[in-house]
């Protein structure tokens, strides 16, 4: 439960919270790691997250970041985070989980950091959920009727094919990714998807198409009743960042 206390003319204040959820960027940590504890993270969004945790002392906090967070800056970033949370009274348990193991047909790996308050929680062991045995299929999230505007133009499709050929000649793996209804999962949807859709294209028999905003929502686990009230570009950015 999270309770917000609104005050006139001032920003809302965060009241009692038993479980706090937060995500934060790791890039600002590049200058961290001087072993100054809590103050070592000043200037990063993580500092503000810890400030709230330290002030409200929730029983649990769940932090999320990209897969490579644990090894960012040679592992120094993760060490600073762990030491900082330990300093304010929390044990942490971290693991990388993939969305495709939990019912969503998307290869999306993220690290989840569970923070347990040593004063409030007696049993402090935490077991992460195990992958589901059910298989995923891209066709399960595809819409039956899709507007032709999502089909790539000849110019854009030819550009994708040309860039893929150029990248292969250079020996790298960049390029577009094409999927069918029977594919088990797509590649990771990013915030830049709105630009050209190259990371997730759906085969149609002719020029492939981009996924629709609703399909992007489904890949991210949003319920069907979630309203998309922004432009396609903004929807792709928001779903890619969510």
ROBATI-722154 format. One line per 10 residues: their letters; for each residue x, y, z of C-alpha. Coordinates in pm, whole numbers, plus 32768, in hexadecimal, padded with zeros to 4 digits. Example, Ala and Ser with C-alpha at 12.3 -4.5 7.8 and 13.67 -1.06 7.14 Angstrom:
residues 2
as> 84CE 7E3E 830C | 8557 7F96 82CA
***
This chain:
residues 242
xxxxxxxxxx> 8000 8000 8000 | 8084 8158 7FA4 | 7FE5 8291 8035 | 8017 83EA 7F9F | 7FD5 851B 8076 | 7F7A 864E 7FA6 | 7FB6 87AC 802D | 7F3C 88EA 7F8A | 8044 89A9 7ECD | 8148 889C 7F0E
xxxxxxxxxx> 81B5 8758 7E6B | 8108 861F 7EEF | 81BB 8579 800F | 81F0 8403 801F | 814B 8374 8151 | 8152 820E 81D2 | 81BA 80FF 80DD | 81E9 7F8F 812A | 8272 7F30 7FD3 | 832F 8022 7EF3
xxxxxxxxxx> 836B 7FE4 7D7E | 8471 80A6 7CBB | 854A 80A7 7B85 | 8676 8189 7B4D | 8787 81BD 7A45 | 88E3 8133 7A84 | 89AD 8220 79A6 | 89DA 8334 7AAE | 8A90 8239 7B8C | 8BC9 824A 7AB5
xxxxxxxxxx> 8C5D 8342 7BAA | 8BEF 8279 7CD9 | 8CA9 816D 7D95 | 8D7F 823B 7E82 | 8CFB 8177 7FAD | 8C4F 82A0 804A | 8B11 81DA 8087 | 89C8 8296 806A | 8A6E 83DB 7FFA | 8B20 831F 7EE2
xxxxxxxxxx> 89D9 8312 7E1F | 8984 8483 7E3B | 8925 8519 7CEB | 8884 83D7 7C6D | 8713 837B 7C6A | 8772 8251 7D43 | 87CE 8349 7E56 | 8667 83C9 7E58 | 85DE 8265 7E5E | 86B9 8212 7F8A
xxxxxxxxxx> 865A 835A 8033 | 84EA 82F5 8022 | 8535 8192 8096 | 8606 8216 81B6 | 84F7 830B 821F | 83CB 8222 8208 | 8474 80D4 8254 | 838A 7FF4 8189 | 838F 7E7F 81D5 | 83F2 7E37 806D
xxxxxxxxxx> 847A 7EF2 7F41 | 848C 7E69 7DDE | 8587 7F10 7CF8 | 85AB 7EC6 7B84 | 86B7 7F09 7A81 | 874B 7E84 793D | 87F4 7D30 792D | 8955 7DBD 7929 | 8922 7E90 7A61 | 89D7 7D98 7B40
xxxxxxxxxx> 8B12 7DB1 7A6B | 8AFB 7F26 7A22 | 8C42 7FDE 7A5B | 8CF6 7E99 7AAB | 8BFB 7E3A 7BB7 | 8C3C 7F75 7C7E | 8ADE 8003 7C47 | 8A31 7ECF 7CD4 | 8B1F 7EC9 7DFC | 8ACF 8032 7E51
xxxxxxxxxx> 8959 7FEA 7E3D | 897B 7EB5 7F1A | 8A55 7F65 801C | 896D 8092 8025 | 8837 7FC0 8060 | 88EE 7EF2 8167 | 8950 8035 8214 | 87E4 809C 8241 | 8778 7F45 82C0 | 871D 7E6C 8196
xxxxxxxxxx> 8787 7D15 811B | 8777 7CF5 7FA1 | 8734 7BD5 7EB4 | 8771 7C09 7D3F | 872A 7B39 7C0B | 8703 7B6B 7A94 | 85AF 7AF5 7A18 | 8532 7AD7 78B1 | 83CF 7B39 7851 | 83BD 7A11 7764
xxxxxxxxxx> 83D5 7926 7890 | 829A 79BB 7927 | 8198 79B3 7813 | 81FB 7AD5 7730 | 828A 7A84 75D4 | 83A5 7B7F 75EC | 8516 7B51 763A | 8531 7C59 7749 | 8632 7C22 785B | 8635 7D08 7986
xxxxxxxxxx> 86D8 7CF9 7ADD | 85EF 7D07 7C08 | 867A 7D6E 7D5A | 85A5 7D10 7E87 | 85F8 7DDA 7FBE | 8584 7D4D 810E | 8573 7E20 824A | 863B 7D6F 8359 | 8573 7E14 8471 | 8414 7DCE 83EC
xxxxxxxxxx> 8433 7C7E 833E | 849C 7B4E 8407 | 84B9 7A4C 82EF | 85A7 7B01 8205 | 85E9 79EE 8106 | 8552 7A35 7FB1 | 8512 7936 7EA0 | 84E0 79C3 7D43 | 83C4 792B 7C75 | 8421 7807 7B98
xxxxxxxxxx> 83E6 7814 7A1E | 8291 779E 79AA | 827B 765B 78E5 | 8185 76E9 77E7 | 8216 7746 7693 | 81E6 789E 75FE | 8182 78F1 7499 | 8194 7A41 73E8 | 804A 79FC 7337 | 7F96 7A0E 7486
xxxxxxxxxx> 7FD1 7B87 74A4 | 7F90 7BE6 7339 | 7E57 7CA3 72D3 | 7D77 7C04 71CB | 7D3E 7D41 7105 | 7E5E 7E35 70DD | 7E5A 7F85 702A | 7F2E 7F90 6EEE | 7FF0 80B7 6F7D | 80BB 7FC3 704E
xxxxxxxxxx> 813D 7F0E 6F18 | 8299 7F86 6EB5 | 82B7 8050 6D76 | 8395 7FCB 6C60 | 8492 80DB 6CB0 | 84A8 8088 6E23 | 84A9 7F0D 6DE9 | 85BB 7F27 6CE3 | 8681 8002 6DD2 | 8667 7EF9 6EE2
xxxxxxxxxx> 86E0 7DEA 6DF5 | 8800 7EC0 6D7B | 8875 7F13 6EDC | 8860 7DA5 6F43 | 893B 7D44 6E1C | 8A37 7E55 6E74 | 8A45 7DEB 6FE0 | 8A79 7C7E 6F86 | 8B96 7CE0 6EA0 | 8C37 7D8D 6FCC
xxxxxxxxxx> 8C04 7C58 70A2 | 8B14 7CE8 71A1 | 89B4 7C81 71FD | 88F9 7DC5 71C9 | 87C9 7DD6 70E9 | 8656 7D8F 70EE | 85AC 7C68 719A | 848C 7BB7 70EC | 838C 7ADE 71A2 | 825E 7A0B 7146
xxxxxxxxxx> 8128 79A2 7204 | 81D6 785E 7262 | 830E 7904 72EF | 8333 78BC 7461 | 8399 7A1F 74B8 | 8402 7B6D 7428 | 853F 7C2D 7470 | 8537 7D43 7575 | 8453 7E69 7529 | 850D 7FB0 7567
xxxxxxxxxx> 84A7 811C 758D | 8537 8161 7433 | 8445 8071 738C | 837C 8194 72FF | 849C 81F3 7218 | 849B 80CA 712B | 8420 7F97 71E8 | 8555 7ED3 7187 | 8572 7E02 72C5 | 8418 7D63 72A1
xxxxxxxxxx> 837F 7D36 7147 | 825E 7C4B 70FC | 825F 7B81 6FB9 | 812C 7BB6 6EDD | 8180 7B06 6D95 | 81E3 7C52 6CFA | 828F 7D75 6DA2 | 8298 7D32 6F1A | 81E6 7E12 7011 | 822D 7EB3 715D
xxxxxxxxxx> 8172 7E3F 728F | 8051 7F1F 72EF | 804B 7FE4 7437 | 7F4C 7EEA 74BF | 8034 7DC9 7469 | 8153 7E83 7510 | 8076 7EA7 7643 | 8031 7D31 7643 | 81A3 7CE0 7623 | 81DB 7DB4 775A
xxxxxxxxxx> 80C8 7D09 7821 | 7FC9 7E23 781F | 7E5C 7DB5 7844 | 7D68 7DD7 7722 | 7CA8 7EED 77D1 | 7DDC 7FCD 77E0 | 7D86 8105 7719 | 7E83 8186 761C | 7E34 82F8 7607 | 7F74 8377 7565
xxxxxxxxxx> 8006 8372 7405 | 80A8 8237 737D | 8204 82CD 73A6 | 81C7 8326 7512 | 8125 81D3 7553 | 8256 811A 74C9 | 833E 81F2 759E | 8272 81BC 76D9 | 8241 8047 76AC | 83B1 801C 7653
xx> 8413 80CF 7792 | 8318 801C 7871
***
